[in-house]
Amino acid sequence: MTLSAIEVNNLKIAPAVEGVLPIIHHRWSPRAFADRAVSPADLKRIFEAVRWAPSSFNEQPWRFIVGARNSSTFNKIESVLVPFNQAWASKAAVLILGVAKTRFSHNNSPNGYAVFDLGAASALLTLQAAFLGLTTHQMAGFDQAKGRQVFEIPENYAFGSAIALGYQGEPSTLPNDQLLANEIAPRTRKPLSEIVLSAWGEAANLG
């Protein structure tokens, strides 16, 4: 029997760690979305959080193209997704495409951290969305060349991810068994000893 949305959400919540913001443990990336719109007020709150992300030289190089379902912007973003992602992301309430300006405004020199800063902004987007009871799923699977053409994005902007945003839906609505299996699988993460180092290949002593 397929798990319900509530059961899957409970399964995906990471173990609580004292002192860590609970919303970090609650955020995850579903592919099943409910047929429910996201209010303009909540979208504004999400992008207000994005606005305060850190960036090199305070450049704020990120730009987010945002389309609600049934809008021409939504349809254009959907059209650049790979078929695997189109199969489920078309049910999201909102689709977003993130890009970053790769030259600094103050002197036109290359900004090697533009995409890094876009990632920081996208992280705040996902956390603010989770705080509001919404879910997000970031995607690398899209045609960047087509996206640049469809939206007439200048060459000095680099792509980050496409993002599906909305309310979590029932896993049973997913269109195939592979997507369903991914949706209900437990989450895993690498141990701190593998990702936090004091020297290359040597785990940092975090106590």
C-alpha positions as CSV (number, residue, x, y, z in Angstrom):
1,M,0.0,0.0,0.0
2,T,1.4,3.4,-1.0
3,L,2.3,5.7,1.9
4,S,0.2,8.9,2.3
5,A,1.7,12.4,2.0
6,I,1.7,12.8,5.8
7,E,3.4,9.5,6.3
8,V,6.1,10.3,3.7
9,N,6.7,13.7,5.2
10,N,7.2,12.2,8.6
11,L,9.6,9.6,7.1
12,K,11.7,12.3,5.5
13,I,12.2,14.5,8.6
14,A,15.8,14.3,9.6
15,P,16.7,13.4,13.2
16,A,16.6,16.4,15.4
17,V,19.9,17.8,16.7
18,E,19.9,20.2,19.6
19,G,20.6,23.7,18.6
20,V,20.0,23.2,14.8
21,L,17.1,25.1,13.3
22,P,14.2,22.6,13.0
23,I,13.2,23.9,9.6
24,I,16.5,22.5,8.2
25,H,15.6,19.0,9.3
26,H,12.0,19.4,7.9
27,R,13.0,20.6,4.5
28,W,13.2,17.9,1.8
29,S,12.5,17.7,-2.0
30,P,9.3,15.9,-3.0
31,R,8.2,15.4,-6.5
32,A,4.5,14.9,-5.8
33,F,2.6,18.3,-5.7
34,A,-0.9,19.0,-4.7
35,D,-3.3,20.8,-7.0
36,R,-3.2,24.0,-4.9
37,A,-2.0,27.5,-5.7
38,V,0.6,29.4,-3.8
39,S,-0.6,32.8,-2.7
40,P,1.2,35.9,-4.1
41,A,1.7,37.0,-0.4
42,D,3.7,33.8,0.3
43,L,5.7,34.2,-2.9
44,K,6.6,37.7,-1.9
45,R,7.7,36.5,1.6
46,I,9.9,33.8,-0.1
47,F,11.7,36.3,-2.3
48,E,12.0,38.8,0.5
49,A,14.1,36.1,2.2
50,V,16.1,35.6,-1.0
51,R,16.7,39.3,-1.2
52,W,18.8,39.2,2.0
53,A,21.1,36.3,1.0
54,P,24.8,37.1,1.2
55,S,26.9,37.8,-1.9
56,S,30.4,38.8,-2.9
57,F,30.7,42.6,-2.9
58,N,26.9,42.6,-2.1
59,E,26.4,42.2,-5.9
60,Q,23.2,40.2,-5.4
61,P,23.8,38.6,-8.9
62,W,20.7,36.4,-8.8
63,R,17.7,36.7,-11.0
64,F,14.7,34.4,-10.7
65,I,12.2,33.9,-13.5
66,V,8.9,32.9,-11.8
67,G,5.8,31.5,-13.3
68,A,2.6,30.3,-11.7
69,R,0.8,27.3,-13.2
70,N,-1.1,28.0,-16.4
71,S,0.9,31.2,-17.1
72,S,3.0,31.6,-20.2
73,T,6.1,31.9,-18.0
74,F,5.3,28.6,-16.3
75,N,4.8,26.9,-19.7
76,K,8.1,28.3,-21.0
77,I,10.0,26.9,-18.0
78,E,8.3,23.6,-18.3
79,S,9.2,23.4,-22.0
80,V,13.0,23.6,-21.2
81,L,12.9,20.8,-18.6
82,V,14.0,17.3,-19.6
83,P,11.1,14.8,-20.0
84,F,11.8,13.0,-16.7
85,N,11.3,16.3,-14.8
86,Q,8.4,17.4,-17.0
87,A,6.5,14.3,-15.9
88,W,6.2,15.5,-12.3
89,A,7.1,19.2,-12.2
90,S,4.2,20.1,-14.5
91,K,2.0,19.6,-11.4
92,A,3.8,22.1,-9.3
93,A,2.1,25.4,-8.4
94,V,5.1,27.5,-9.4
95,L,8.2,26.9,-11.6
96,I,11.3,29.0,-11.1
97,L,14.5,29.4,-13.2
98,G,17.5,30.9,-11.4
99,V,20.4,32.7,-13.2
100,A,23.3,34.8,-12.0
101,K,25.1,37.8,-13.5
102,T,28.7,36.7,-14.0
103,R,30.3,40.2,-14.1
104,F,30.4,42.8,-11.3
105,S,28.3,45.9,-11.8
106,H,30.9,48.3,-10.3
107,N,33.7,47.4,-12.7
108,N,32.5,44.8,-15.1
109,S,35.2,42.3,-14.0
110,P,34.4,38.6,-13.9
111,N,32.5,37.4,-10.8
112,G,33.7,33.9,-10.1
113,Y,31.3,33.5,-7.2
114,A,28.1,34.5,-9.0
115,V,26.7,31.0,-9.2
116,F,27.8,30.3,-5.6
117,D,25.8,33.3,-4.5
118,L,22.8,32.2,-6.5
119,G,23.1,28.9,-4.7
120,A,23.0,30.7,-1.3
121,A,19.9,32.6,-2.4
122,S,18.3,29.4,-3.5
123,A,19.0,27.8,-0.2
124,L,17.2,30.6,1.6
125,L,14.4,30.2,-0.9
126,T,13.9,26.6,0.0
127,L,14.1,27.2,3.8
128,Q,11.6,30.1,3.7
129,A,9.3,28.0,1.6
130,A,9.5,25.2,4.1
131,F,8.8,27.6,7.0
132,L,5.6,28.6,5.2
133,G,4.5,25.0,4.8
134,L,5.5,24.8,1.1
135,T,7.9,22.4,-0.6
136,T,10.6,22.8,-3.3
137,H,12.5,20.6,-5.6
138,Q,15.6,21.9,-7.4
139,M,16.4,20.5,-10.8
140,A,19.6,20.3,-12.9
141,G,17.7,18.5,-15.7
142,F,16.9,21.3,-18.1
143,D,18.1,22.6,-21.5
144,Q,20.1,25.7,-20.7
145,A,20.5,26.7,-24.4
146,K,16.8,26.5,-24.9
147,G,16.1,28.4,-21.6
148,R,18.5,31.2,-22.8
149,Q,16.7,31.4,-26.1
150,V,13.1,31.2,-24.7
151,F,13.7,33.9,-22.2
152,E,16.3,35.9,-24.2
153,I,18.7,35.7,-21.3
154,P,22.0,37.6,-22.0
155,E,25.2,35.7,-22.3
156,N,26.7,37.2,-19.2
157,Y,24.2,35.4,-17.0
158,A,24.9,31.8,-15.9
159,F,22.2,29.2,-15.0
160,G,21.7,27.7,-11.6
161,S,18.8,25.4,-11.1
162,A,15.2,25.2,-12.1
163,I,12.9,24.9,-9.0
164,A,9.4,23.5,-8.6
165,L,7.5,25.0,-5.7
166,G,4.1,24.2,-4.2
167,Y,2.3,22.1,-1.6
168,Q,3.3,18.5,-1.0
169,G,0.9,16.1,-2.8
170,E,0.0,12.4,-2.5
171,P,2.7,10.1,-3.7
172,S,0.1,8.0,-5.5
173,T,-0.4,10.8,-8.0
174,L,3.1,10.4,-9.4
175,P,3.1,9.0,-13.0
176,N,5.4,6.0,-12.7
177,D,6.9,3.5,-10.2
178,Q,10.4,5.0,-10.4
179,L,9.2,8.4,-9.2
180,L,7.1,6.7,-6.5
181,A,10.0,4.7,-5.2
182,N,12.2,7.8,-5.0
183,E,9.4,9.7,-3.1
184,I,9.0,7.1,-0.3
185,A,12.7,6.2,0.1
186,P,14.3,7.2,3.4
187,R,16.7,10.2,3.3
188,T,20.4,9.7,3.8
189,R,23.3,12.0,4.4
190,K,27.1,11.6,4.5
191,P,28.6,11.7,8.1
192,L,30.3,14.9,9.3
193,S,33.6,13.0,9.4
194,E,33.5,12.7,5.6
195,I,32.6,16.3,4.8
196,V,34.3,18.4,7.6
197,L,38.1,18.1,7.6
198,S,41.1,19.5,9.4
199,A,43.4,18.2,6.6
200,W,42.7,16.5,3.3
201,G,41.3,13.1,4.1
202,E,41.4,13.8,7.9
203,A,38.2,14.4,9.8
204,A,38.0,17.5,11.9
205,N,37.5,17.0,15.6
206,L,34.2,18.5,16.4
207,G,33.9,17.1,19.8
